[in-house]
Amino acid sequence: MKFTKMHGIGNDYVYINGFTEHVNDPAALAIKVSHRHFGIGSDGLILILPSDKADVCMRMFNADGSESEMCGNGVRCVAKYAFDHGLCNHNPMRVETGRGVLSLALDVVAGKVRTVMVDMGEPILDLPKVPVDIEKLIRGVLPHEYRVSSAQSDDIVEASFVSMGNPHATTYVTDVKAVDLARIGPLVENHEAFPRRINAHLVQVVSPGEVIMRTWERGSGITQACGTGACAVCVSGVLTGRTGRKLLAHLPGGDLTLEWRESDNHVYMTGPATEVFSGEYEEI
């Protein structure tokens, strides 16, 4: 089976061209190829498939085999692969995702896609639709509060919840590096208030137009970046009065530019897409 390794600011996935390759069990394959020592090494698996609704279709599986609705960094790479490898030459390109059909504007240099601006659509703020179980929260209005307990501590955490087709919890801290994300991340992801689990983000505000963030991604753990998470952080910043509608987000793997436009209520995300290498993987 042929594959291509790609990443969006370090958020790396194994990509399969579903126009020419067939995957029998993508959930099981995602677990195998994602392993950093015994596989190819990635945050998950993304299939690029034909679509009867758009130019191409994206299906995304986390490193634990669970399927996710959307991946902001992943969809930029899908557009790059489709354009660079001749699956589609449309610009903007339309990609079918679990969030619906998204429009992506491609910055093409010397025949190759360099950066992509994605219209991520409107944020979902209604808690039951995120989804968040309000009854399991300590405080059901902003700032939302919920309790996180472990053998080491029992804490009340403030957060704002946004869905960009997948659920996100944003918590503001004074220093993102000082928080033990490896400990707190799984507790937040699997909290009883989140029926479909949740992506957890720690955010440090630098200025009204700039933040630093770290991510625990459901099903994958600590990742170098999360595109939908950065969009959620942009929305959360406006809702809590911490940042403006245009935002530069610094993630461990690189930077993303976000804008939550008043004109259409859509969030726009701009960032790079990078192809690393291609190869063949023997399914056993």
ABEGO torsion letter per residue (X at the ends): XBBBBBBBGGBBBBBBBAAABBBABAAAAAAAAABAAABAEBAEBBBBBBBAABABBBBBBBAAGBBBABBAAAAAAAAAAAAAAGABABOBBBBBBAAEBBBBBBBBBGGBBABBBBBAEBBBABAAAOBBBAAABABABOBBBBBBBBAABBBBBBBBBBBAGBBBBBBBBABAAABBAAAAAAAAAABAABAAEBBBBBBBBABAABBBBBBBBBGAEBBABBAAAAAAAAAAAAAAGABBABBBBBBAAEBBBBBBBAAAGBBBBBBBBBBABBBBBBBX
